[in-house]
Amino acid sequence: MVVKISSKHQVTIPKDIADAFNLKKGDVLEVEKIGNRIIMIPKEVILEDKYPMEDLEAAEKVLSKGLPKEEIVFKSGEAMVAHFKKRIKK
């Protein structure tokens, strides 16, 4: 498959490839150079890498509202955002 590089060095991942890897807007890819190839690897963003721990603890306190902690697994970032938006409205 051939894609074109934009003036901002961006490429569009073809839909069938994005669908095969369940890639959504905002997902993160690691980019590596291996020999003469460019490799893109889907990555999970670890919140601790992106936000200070005190911010995460403050958010947890607000979102939990005294409820017992539970482990939640989300299928996508969009699902996680939707979950927390619902909790904030309560």
Gaussian input, Z-matrix of N, CA and C with variables (Angstrom, degrees):
# hf/3-21g

backbone

0 1
 N
 C     1     B1
 C     2     B2     1     A1
 N     3     B3     2     A2     1     D1
 C     4     B4     3     A3     2     D2
 C     5     B5     4     A4     3     D3
 N     6     B6     5     A5     4     D4
 C     7     B7     6     A6     5     D5
 C     8     B8     7     A7     6     D6
 N     9     B9     8     A8     7     D7
 C    10    B10     9     A9     8     D8
 C    11    B11    10    A10     9     D9
 N    12    B12    11    A11    10    D10
 C    13    B13    12    A12    11    D11
 C    14    B14    13    A13    12    D12
 N    15    B15    14    A14    13    D13
 C    16    B16    15    A15    14    D14
 C    17    B17    16    A16    15    D15
 N    18    B18    17    A17    16    D16
 C    19    B19    18    A18    17    D17
 C    20    B20    19    A19    18    D18
 N    21    B21    20    A20    19    D19
 C    22    B22    21    A21    20    D20
 C    23    B23    22    A22    21    D21
 N    24    B24    23    A23    22    D22
 C    25    B25    24    A24    23    D23
 C    26    B26    25    A25    24    D24
 N    27    B27    26    A26    25    D25
 C    28    B28    27    A27    26    D26
 C    29    B29    28    A28    27    D27
 N    30    B30    29    A29    28    D28
 C    31    B31    30    A30    29    D29
 C    32    B32    31    A31    30    D30
 N    33    B33    32    A32    31    D31
 C    34    B34    33    A33    32    D32
 C    35    B35    34    A34    33    D33
 N    36    B36    35    A35    34    D34
 C    37    B37    36    A36    35    D35
 C    38    B38    37    A37    36    D36
 N    39    B39    38    A38    37    D37
 C    40    B40    39    A39    38    D38
 C    41    B41    40    A40    39    D39
 N    42    B42    41    A41    40    D40
 C    43    B43    42    A42    41    D41
 C    44    B44    43    A43    42    D42
 N    45    B45    44    A44    43    D43
 C    46    B46    45    A45    44    D44
 C    47    B47    46    A46    45    D45
 N    48    B48    47    A47    46    D46
 C    49    B49    48    A48    47    D47
 C    50    B50    49    A49    48    D48
 N    51    B51    50    A50    49    D49
 C    52    B52    51    A51    50    D50
 C    53    B53    52    A52    51    D51
 N    54    B54    53    A53    52    D52
 C    55    B55    54    A54    53    D53
 C    56    B56    55    A55    54    D54
 N    57    B57    56    A56    55    D55
 C    58    B58    57    A57    56    D56
 C    59    B59    58    A58    57    D57
 N    60    B60    59    A59    58    D58
 C    61    B61    60    A60    59    D59
 C    62    B62    61    A61    60    D60
 N    63    B63    62    A62    61    D61
 C    64    B64    63    A63    62    D62
 C    65    B65    64    A64    63    D63
 N    66    B66    65    A65    64    D64
 C    67    B67    66    A66    65    D65
 C    68    B68    67    A67    66    D66
 N    69    B69    68    A68    67    D67
 C    70    B70    69    A69    68    D68
 C    71    B71    70    A70    69    D69
 N    72    B72    71    A71    70    D70
 C    73    B73    72    A72    71    D71
 C    74    B74    73    A73    72    D72
 N    75    B75    74    A74    73    D73
 C    76    B76    75    A75    74    D74
 C    77    B77    76    A76    75    D75
 N    78    B78    77    A77    76    D76
 C    79    B79    78    A78    77    D77
 C    80    B80    79    A79    78    D78
 N    81    B81    80    A80    79    D79
 C    82    B82    81    A81    80    D80
 C    83    B83    82    A82    81    D81
 N    84    B84    83    A83    82    D82
 C    85    B85    84    A84    83    D83
 C    86    B86    85    A85    84    D84
 N    87    B87    86    A86    85    D85
 C    88    B88    87    A87    86    D86
 C    89    B89    88    A88    87    D87
 N    90    B90    89    A89    88    D88
 C    91    B91    90    A90    89    D89
 C    92    B92    91    A91    90    D90
 N    93    B93    92    A92    91    D91
 C    94    B94    93    A93    92    D92
 C    95    B95    94    A94    93    D93
 N    96    B96    95    A95    94    D94
 C    97    B97    96    A96    95    D95
 C    98    B98    97    A97    96    D96
 N    99    B99    98    A98    97    D97
 C   100   B100    99    A99    98    D98
 C   101   B101   100   A100    99    D99
 N   102   B102   101   A101   100   D100
 C   103   B103   102   A102   101   D101
 C   104   B104   103   A103   102   D102
 N   105   B105   104   A104   103   D103
 C   106   B106   105   A105   104   D104
 C   107   B107   106   A106   105   D105
 N   108   B108   107   A107   106   D106
 C   109   B109   108   A108   107   D107
 C   110   B110   109   A109   108   D108
 N   111   B111   110   A110   109   D109
 C   112   B112   111   A111   110   D110
 C   113   B113   112   A112   111   D111
 N   114   B114   113   A113   112   D112
 C   115   B115   114   A114   113   D113
 C   116   B116   115   A115   114   D114
 N   117   B117   116   A116   115   D115
 C   118   B118   117   A117   116   D116
 C   119   B119   118   A118   117   D117
 N   120   B120   119   A119   118   D118
 C   121   B121   120   A120   119   D119
 C   122   B122   121   A121   120   D120
 N   123   B123   122   A122   121   D121
 C   124   B124   123   A123   122   D122
 C   125   B125   124   A124   123   D123
 N   126   B126   125   A125   124   D124
 C   127   B127   126   A126   125   D125
 C   128   B128   127   A127   126   D126
 N   129   B129   128   A128   127   D127
 C   130   B130   129   A129   128   D128
 C   131   B131   130   A130   129   D129
 N   132   B132   131   A131   130   D130
 C   133   B133   132   A132   131   D131
 C   134   B134   133   A133   132   D132
 N   135   B135   134   A134   133   D133
 C   136   B136   135   A135   134   D134
 C   137   B137   136   A136   135   D135
 N   138   B138   137   A137   136   D136
 C   139   B139   138   A138   137   D137
 C   140   B140   139   A139   138   D138
 N   141   B141   140   A140   139   D139
 C   142   B142   141   A141   140   D140
 C   143   B143   142   A142   141   D141
 N   144   B144   143   A143   142   D142
 C   145   B145   144   A144   143   D143
 C   146   B146   145   A145   144   D144
 N   147   B147   146   A146   145   D145
 C   148   B148   147   A147   146   D146
 C   149   B149   148   A148   147   D147
 N   150   B150   149   A149   148   D148
 C   151   B151   150   A150   149   D149
 C   152   B152   151   A151   150   D150
 N   153   B153   152   A152   151   D151
 C   154   B154   153   A153   152   D152
 C   155   B155   154   A154   153   D153
 N   156   B156   155   A155   154   D154
 C   157   B157   156   A156   155   D155
 C   158   B158   157   A157   156   D156
 N   159   B159   158   A158   157   D157
 C   160   B160   159   A159   158   D158
 C   161   B161   160   A160   159   D159
 N   162   B162   161   A161   160   D160
 C   163   B163   162   A162   161   D161
 C   164   B164   163   A163   162   D162
 N   165   B165   164   A164   163   D163
 C   166   B166   165   A165   164   D164
 C   167   B167   166   A166   165   D165
 N   168   B168   167   A167   166   D166
 C   169   B169   168   A168   167   D167
 C   170   B170   169   A169   168   D168
 N   171   B171   170   A170   169   D169
 C   172   B172   171   A171   170   D170
 C   173   B173   172   A172   171   D171
 N   174   B174   173   A173   172   D172
 C   175   B175   174   A174   173   D173
 C   176   B176   175   A175   174   D174
 N   177   B177   176   A176   175   D175
 C   178   B178   177   A177   176   D176
 C   179   B179   178   A178   177   D177
 N   180   B180   179   A179   178   D178
 C   181   B181   180   A180   179   D179
 C   182   B182   181   A181   180   D180
 N   183   B183   182   A182   181   D181
 C   184   B184   183   A183   182   D182
 C   185   B185   184   A184   183   D183
 N   186   B186   185   A185   184   D184
 C   187   B187   186   A186   185   D185
 C   188   B188   187   A187   186   D186
 N   189   B189   188   A188   187   D187
 C   190   B190   189   A189   188   D188
 C   191   B191   190   A190   189   D189
 N   192   B192   191   A191   190   D190
 C   193   B193   192   A192   191   D191
 C   194   B194   193   A193   192   D192
 N   195   B195   194   A194   193   D193
 C   196   B196   195   A195   194   D194
 C   197   B197   196   A196   195   D195
 N   198   B198   197   A197   196   D196
 C   199   B199   198   A198   197   D197
 C   200   B200   199   A199   198   D198
 N   201   B201   200   A200   199   D199
 C   202   B202   201   A201   200   D200
 C   203   B203   202   A202   201   D201
 N   204   B204   203   A203   202   D202
 C   205   B205   204   A204   203   D203
 C   206   B206   205   A205   204   D204
 N   207   B207   206   A206   205   D205
 C   208   B208   207   A207   206   D206
 C   209   B209   208   A208   207   D207
 N   210   B210   209   A209   208   D208
 C   211   B211   210   A210   209   D209
 C   212   B212   211   A211   210   D210
 N   213   B213   212   A212   211   D211
 C   214   B214   213   A213   212   D212
 C   215   B215   214   A214   213   D213
 N   216   B216   215   A215   214   D214
 C   217   B217   216   A216   215   D215
 C   218   B218   217   A217   216   D216
 N   219   B219   218   A218   217   D217
 C   220   B220   219   A219   218   D218
 C   221   B221   220   A220   219   D219
 N   222   B222   221   A221   220   D220
 C   223   B223   222   A222   221   D221
 C   224   B224   223   A223   222   D222
 N   225   B225   224   A224   223   D223
 C   226   B226   225   A225   224   D224
 C   227   B227   226   A226   225   D225
 N   228   B228   227   A227   226   D226
 C   229   B229   228   A228   227   D227
 C   230   B230   229   A229   228   D228
 N   231   B231   230   A230   229   D229
 C   232   B232   231   A231   230   D230
 C   233   B233   232   A232   231   D231
 N   234   B234   233   A233   232   D232
 C   235   B235   234   A234   233   D233
 C   236   B236   235   A235   234   D234
 N   237   B237   236   A236   235   D235
 C   238   B238   237   A237   236   D236
 C   239   B239   238   A238   237   D237
 N   240   B240   239   A239   238   D238
 C   241   B241   240   A240   239   D239
 C   242   B242   241   A241   240   D240
 N   243   B243   242   A242   241   D241
 C   244   B244   243   A243   242   D242
 C   245   B245   244   A244   243   D243
 N   246   B246   245   A245   244   D244
 C   247   B247   246   A246   245   D245
 C   248   B248   247   A247   246   D246
 N   249   B249   248   A248   247   D247
 C   250   B250   249   A249   248   D248
 C   251   B251   250   A250   249   D249
 N   252   B252   251   A251   250   D250
 C   253   B253   252   A252   251   D251
 C   254   B254   253   A253   252   D252
 N   255   B255   254   A254   253   D253
 C   256   B256   255   A255   254   D254
 C   257   B257   256   A256   255   D255
 N   258   B258   257   A257   256   D256
 C   259   B259   258   A258   257   D257
 C   260   B260   259   A259   258   D258
 N   261   B261   260   A260   259   D259
 C   262   B262   261   A261   260   D260
 C   263   B263   262   A262   261   D261
 N   264   B264   263   A263   262   D262
 C   265   B265   264   A264   263   D263
 C   266   B266   265   A265   264   D264
 N   267   B267   266   A266   265   D265
 C   268   B268   267   A267   266   D266
 C   269   B269   268   A268   267   D267

   B1=1.4403
   B2=1.5288
   B3=1.3110
   B4=1.4617
   B5=1.5254
   B6=1.3375
   B7=1.4629
   B8=1.5251
   B9=1.3225
   B10=1.4584
   B11=1.5308
   B12=1.3183
   B13=1.4623
   B14=1.5296
   B15=1.3450
   B16=1.4694
   B17=1.5307
   B18=1.3383
   B19=1.4695
   B20=1.5295
   B21=1.3353
   B22=1.4718
   B23=1.5276
   B24=1.3235
   B25=1.4675
   B26=1.5228
   B27=1.3214
   B28=1.4614
   B29=1.5287
   B30=1.3215
   B31=1.4654
   B32=1.5260
   B33=1.3069
   B34=1.4578
   B35=1.5118
   B36=1.3211
   B37=1.4611
   B38=1.5272
   B39=1.3314
   B40=1.4637
   B41=1.5259
   B42=1.3329
   B43=1.4628
   B44=1.5248
   B45=1.3279
   B46=1.4694
   B47=1.5313
   B48=1.3167
   B49=1.4697
   B50=1.5287
   B51=1.3351
   B52=1.4675
   B53=1.5261
   B54=1.3274
   B55=1.4679
   B56=1.5249
   B57=1.3312
   B58=1.4669
   B59=1.5300
   B60=1.3451
   B61=1.4623
   B62=1.5209
   B63=1.3299
   B64=1.4692
   B65=1.5344
   B66=1.3413
   B67=1.4604
   B68=1.5212
   B69=1.3093
   B70=1.4616
   B71=1.5270
   B72=1.3146
   B73=1.4551
   B74=1.5356
   B75=1.3242
   B76=1.4557
   B77=1.5169
   B78=1.3382
   B79=1.4627
   B80=1.5311
   B81=1.3143
   B82=1.4595
   B83=1.5238
   B84=1.3342
   B85=1.4600
   B86=1.5239
   B87=1.3184
   B88=1.4629
   B89=1.5223
   B90=1.3246
   B91=1.4610
   B92=1.5215
   B93=1.3362
   B94=1.4647
   B95=1.5191
   B96=1.3204
   B97=1.4535
   B98=1.5160
   B99=1.3005
   B100=1.4656
   B101=1.5245
   B102=1.3166
   B103=1.4603
   B104=1.5217
   B105=1.3270
   B106=1.4626
   B107=1.5285
   B108=1.3358
   B109=1.4668
   B110=1.5270
   B111=1.3309
   B112=1.4644
   B113=1.5208
   B114=1.3049
   B115=1.4620
   B116=1.5273
   B117=1.3338
   B118=1.4629
   B119=1.5278
   B120=1.3397
   B121=1.4589
   B122=1.5311
   B123=1.3569
   B124=1.4716
   B125=1.5230
   B126=1.3403
   B127=1.4626
   B128=1.5139
   B129=1.3314
   B130=1.4524
   B131=1.5169
   B132=1.3103
   B133=1.4583
   B134=1.5194
   B135=1.2983
   B136=1.4543
   B137=1.5267
   B138=1.3269
   B139=1.4560
   B140=1.5217
   B141=1.3435
   B142=1.4547
   B143=1.5304
   B144=1.3411
   B145=1.4613
   B146=1.5228
   B147=1.3175
   B148=1.4626
   B149=1.5250
   B150=1.3471
   B151=1.4595
   B152=1.5236
   B153=1.3374
   B154=1.4703
   B155=1.5329
   B156=1.3239
   B157=1.4610
   B158=1.5235
   B159=1.3501
   B160=1.4651
   B161=1.5341
   B162=1.3418
   B163=1.4662
   B164=1.5259
   B165=1.3307
   B166=1.4667
   B167=1.5285
   B168=1.3289
   B169=1.4636
   B170=1.5260
   B171=1.3293
   B172=1.4667
   B173=1.5246
   B174=1.3284
   B175=1.4633
   B176=1.5213
   B177=1.3352
   B178=1.4620
   B179=1.5232
   B180=1.3207
   B181=1.4629
   B182=1.5325
   B183=1.3165
   B184=1.4715
   B185=1.5203
   B186=1.3329
   B187=1.4709
   B188=1.5225
   B189=1.3391
   B190=1.4608
   B191=1.5180
   B192=1.3260
   B193=1.4697
   B194=1.5223
   B195=1.3341
   B196=1.4508
   B197=1.5220
   B198=1.3132
   B199=1.4653
   B200=1.5253
   B201=1.3357
   B202=1.4608
   B203=1.5309
   B204=1.3108
   B205=1.4680
   B206=1.5210
   B207=1.3051
   B208=1.4599
   B209=1.5161
   B210=1.2966
   B211=1.4552
   B212=1.5181
   B213=1.3204
   B214=1.4528
   B215=1.5187
   B216=1.3171
   B217=1.4561
   B218=1.5201
   B219=1.3194
   B220=1.4599
   B221=1.5142
   B222=1.3355
   B223=1.4621
   B224=1.5224
   B225=1.3469
   B226=1.4667
   B227=1.5150
   B228=1.3146
   B229=1.4511
   B230=1.5180
   B231=1.3337
   B232=1.4674
   B233=1.5207
   B234=1.3171
   B235=1.4680
   B236=1.5281
   B237=1.3435
   B238=1.4509
   B239=1.5269
   B240=1.3322
   B241=1.4668
   B242=1.5204
   B243=1.3307
   B244=1.4721
   B245=1.5267
   B246=1.3385
   B247=1.4598
   B248=1.5312
   B249=1.3466
   B250=1.4619
   B251=1.5220
   B252=1.3257
   B253=1.4703
   B254=1.5313
   B255=1.3311
   B256=1.4634
   B257=1.5229
   B258=1.3433
   B259=1.4618
   B260=1.5181
   B261=1.3145
   B262=1.4510
   B263=1.5350
   B264=1.3376
   B265=1.4684
   B266=1.5183
   B267=1.3499
   B268=1.4735
   B269=1.5021
   A1=108.01
   A2=116.47
   A3=121.45
   A4=108.82
   A5=116.41
   A6=121.66
   A7=107.83
   A8=115.69
   A9=121.62
   A10=109.56
   A11=116.51
   A12=121.90
   A13=107.56
   A14=115.76
   A15=120.44
   A16=110.08
   A17=115.42
   A18=120.71
   A19=111.65
   A20=117.02
   A21=121.20
   A22=111.42
   A23=117.41
   A24=124.58
   A25=112.61
   A26=117.41
   A27=121.88
   A28=109.41
   A29=114.75
   A30=120.57
   A31=108.18
   A32=116.17
   A33=121.13
   A34=108.13
   A35=115.57
   A36=120.39
   A37=106.86
   A38=117.74
   A39=119.54
   A40=111.72
   A41=115.64
   A42=122.30
   A43=112.53
   A44=117.84
   A45=118.64
   A46=111.73
   A47=117.48
   A48=120.03
   A49=110.00
   A50=117.33
   A51=120.78
   A52=110.16
   A53=117.14
   A54=121.17
   A55=111.52
   A56=116.84
   A57=120.76
   A58=111.44
   A59=116.39
   A60=120.79
   A61=112.08
   A62=116.62
   A63=122.91
   A64=111.00
   A65=116.50
   A66=121.45
   A67=109.52
   A68=115.90
   A69=122.91
   A70=109.12
   A71=116.24
   A72=122.25
   A73=108.84
   A74=116.14
   A75=120.65
   A76=114.65
   A77=117.80
   A78=119.58
   A79=109.17
   A80=116.18
   A81=122.46
   A82=109.19
   A83=115.02
   A84=121.45
   A85=108.84
   A86=116.25
   A87=120.85
   A88=106.23
   A89=117.33
   A90=121.63
   A91=108.37
   A92=115.62
   A93=120.85
   A94=109.71
   A95=115.66
   A96=122.20
   A97=106.93
   A98=117.07
   A99=121.70
   A100=106.69
   A101=115.16
   A102=119.61
   A103=109.35
   A104=115.91
   A105=119.63
   A106=111.50
   A107=117.09
   A108=122.18
   A109=110.97
   A110=114.92
   A111=122.04
   A112=105.88
   A113=116.94
   A114=122.87
   A115=108.63
   A116=117.43
   A117=122.58
   A118=107.87
   A119=115.18
   A120=120.79
   A121=108.60
   A122=118.06
   A123=119.33
   A124=110.47
   A125=116.42
   A126=121.83
   A127=110.16
   A128=115.69
   A129=121.53
   A130=107.64
   A131=116.71
   A132=120.27
   A133=107.89
   A134=116.84
   A135=122.29
   A136=106.45
   A137=115.96
   A138=119.44
   A139=112.64
   A140=117.40
   A141=120.34
   A142=111.26
   A143=117.21
   A144=120.74
   A145=111.43
   A146=116.47
   A147=120.84
   A148=112.80
   A149=117.95
   A150=122.19
   A151=110.34
   A152=117.12
   A153=119.73
   A154=111.08
   A155=116.79
   A156=121.96
   A157=111.89
   A158=118.10
   A159=119.24
   A160=111.52
   A161=117.50
   A162=120.26
   A163=110.63
   A164=116.57
   A165=120.31
   A166=110.43
   A167=117.24
   A168=120.35
   A169=111.15
   A170=117.33
   A171=120.72
   A172=110.31
   A173=117.15
   A174=120.74
   A175=110.44
   A176=116.88
   A177=120.61
   A178=110.39
   A179=117.07
   A180=121.05
   A181=110.46
   A182=116.62
   A183=120.80
   A184=110.55
   A185=116.39
   A186=120.29
   A187=112.52
   A188=117.88
   A189=119.32
   A190=112.27
   A191=117.53
   A192=122.11
   A193=111.50
   A194=115.55
   A195=119.92
   A196=114.50
   A197=118.40
   A198=120.34
   A199=109.35
   A200=118.07
   A201=118.99
   A202=110.48
   A203=115.60
   A204=119.23
   A205=109.49
   A206=114.78
   A207=121.16
   A208=108.28
   A209=116.34
   A210=119.69
   A211=107.64
   A212=116.23
   A213=121.28
   A214=108.04
   A215=117.03
   A216=122.19
   A217=107.20
   A218=116.66
   A219=121.78
   A220=109.86
   A221=115.82
   A222=120.61
   A223=111.81
   A224=117.00
   A225=120.37
   A226=109.43
   A227=115.41
   A228=120.43
   A229=111.52
   A230=115.93
   A231=120.20
   A232=111.08
   A233=117.44
   A234=121.46
   A235=110.37
   A236=116.61
   A237=120.44
   A238=110.43
   A239=117.08
   A240=120.49
   A241=110.31
   A242=117.31
   A243=121.08
   A244=110.56
   A245=116.78
   A246=121.28
   A247=110.90
   A248=116.45
   A249=119.63
   A250=112.31
   A251=117.70
   A252=119.64
   A253=109.94
   A254=116.79
   A255=120.14
   A256=111.02
   A257=117.71
   A258=121.76
   A259=111.16
   A260=117.49
   A261=121.48
   A262=109.93
   A263=117.27
   A264=121.57
   A265=112.94
   A266=117.93
   A267=121.17
   A268=111.99
   D1=139.93
   D2=-179.07
   D3=-113.60
   D4=132.24
   D5=175.30
   D6=-126.92
   D7=158.15
   D8=-177.59
   D9=-104.74
   D10=142.32
   D11=177.20
   D12=-89.10
   D13=130.78
   D14=-179.62
   D15=-78.70
   D16=175.66
   D17=179.17
   D18=-63.81
   D19=-20.22
   D20=178.23
   D21=-99.45
   D22=18.05
   D23=179.47
   D24=64.44
   D25=27.69
   D26=178.64
   D27=-96.98
   D28=149.59
   D29=173.56
   D30=-126.46
   D31=150.56
   D32=175.16
   D33=-98.27
   D34=126.02
   D35=177.40
   D36=-79.90
   D37=124.93
   D38=-179.63
   D39=-55.99
   D40=144.21
   D41=-174.18
   D42=-54.56
   D43=-43.81
   D44=-177.40
   D45=-64.36
   D46=-32.69
   D47=176.69
   D48=-74.18
   D49=-44.06
   D50=177.71
   D51=-59.21
   D52=-42.97
   D53=178.57
   D54=-64.28
   D55=-40.17
   D56=-178.55
   D57=-62.20
   D58=-31.21
   D59=-179.92
   D60=-104.26
   D61=7.54
   D62=179.86
   D63=53.64
   D64=42.96
   D65=180.00
   D66=-82.61
   D67=135.98
   D68=-179.85
   D69=-125.71
   D70=162.66
   D71=176.69
   D72=-54.31
   D73=132.01
   D74=179.54
   D75=92.22
   D76=-11.89
   D77=177.09
   D78=-64.05
   D79=159.53
   D80=-175.41
   D81=-112.11
   D82=136.33
   D83=175.58
   D84=-120.96
   D85=137.92
   D86=171.07
   D87=-87.01
   D88=135.18
   D89=-179.58
   D90=-114.32
   D91=127.83
   D92=-179.67
   D93=-128.79
   D94=151.45
   D95=171.95
   D96=-104.57
   D97=119.75
   D98=176.51
   D99=-126.31
   D100=107.97
   D101=-174.93
   D102=62.26
   D103=-125.90
   D104=178.64
   D105=-101.72
   D106=23.46
   D107=-179.19
   D108=-114.94
   D109=149.14
   D110=172.14
   D111=-107.11
   D112=121.61
   D113=-176.69
   D114=-110.23
   D115=131.37
   D116=176.17
   D117=-115.17
   D118=126.16
   D119=-176.77
   D120=-122.19
   D121=119.93
   D122=177.01
   D123=-59.54
   D124=136.02
   D125=-178.49
   D126=-128.08
   D127=151.49
   D128=171.36
   D129=-91.21
   D130=138.13
   D131=176.16
   D132=-88.91
   D133=125.47
   D134=177.09
   D135=-89.72
   D136=120.86
   D137=-174.92
   D138=-54.85
   D139=-34.88
   D140=-179.00
   D141=-63.97
   D142=-26.20
   D143=178.23
   D144=-76.66
   D145=-23.04
   D146=-173.40
   D147=-101.48
   D148=-32.06
   D149=-174.87
   D150=-126.76
   D151=146.06
   D152=176.41
   D153=-62.12
   D154=145.89
   D155=-177.62
   D156=-57.03
   D157=-38.31
   D158=-179.47
   D159=-64.19
   D160=-32.96
   D161=176.41
   D162=-68.43
   D163=-40.67
   D164=179.48
   D165=-65.99
   D166=-40.45
   D167=178.82
   D168=-66.10
   D169=-39.29
   D170=177.69
   D171=-64.92
   D172=-41.74
   D173=178.62
   D174=-64.10
   D175=-41.41
   D176=179.28
   D177=-62.45
   D178=-41.37
   D179=-179.98
   D180=-62.47
   D181=-45.06
   D182=179.47
   D183=-65.57
   D184=-44.51
   D185=-175.17
   D186=-73.36
   D187=-32.92
   D188=-176.03
   D189=-75.18
   D190=-32.44
   D191=-179.96
   D192=45.95
   D193=41.67
   D194=176.24
   D195=81.76
   D196=1.55
   D197=178.97
   D198=-76.19
   D199=150.82
   D200=177.96
   D201=-62.47
   D202=146.35
   D203=179.50
   D204=-70.22
   D205=143.83
   D206=178.67
   D207=-137.80
   D208=151.54
   D209=176.46
   D210=-89.61
   D211=128.55
   D212=-178.22
   D213=-124.50
   D214=134.14
   D215=176.14
   D216=-112.37
   D217=127.33
   D218=-179.64
   D219=-106.55
   D220=144.26
   D221=179.24
   D222=-78.64
   D223=-20.95
   D224=179.60
   D225=-158.34
   D226=167.53
   D227=175.16
   D228=-62.25
   D229=-35.96
   D230=178.91
   D231=-63.81
   D232=-38.49
   D233=178.74
   D234=-65.74
   D235=-38.63
   D236=178.94
   D237=-65.19
   D238=-45.93
   D239=179.90
   D240=-60.83
   D241=-43.92
   D242=179.61
   D243=-60.71
   D244=-42.43
   D245=179.63
   D246=-59.28
   D247=-49.07
   D248=-177.14
   D249=-70.21
   D250=-32.60
   D251=176.32
   D252=-62.34
   D253=-40.11
   D254=177.75
   D255=-64.80
   D256=-40.10
   D257=-179.10
   D258=-67.77
   D259=-35.29
   D260=-178.95
   D261=-67.94
   D262=-36.01
   D263=-177.77
   D264=-70.37
   D265=-21.90
   D266=-177.67
   D267=-66.40

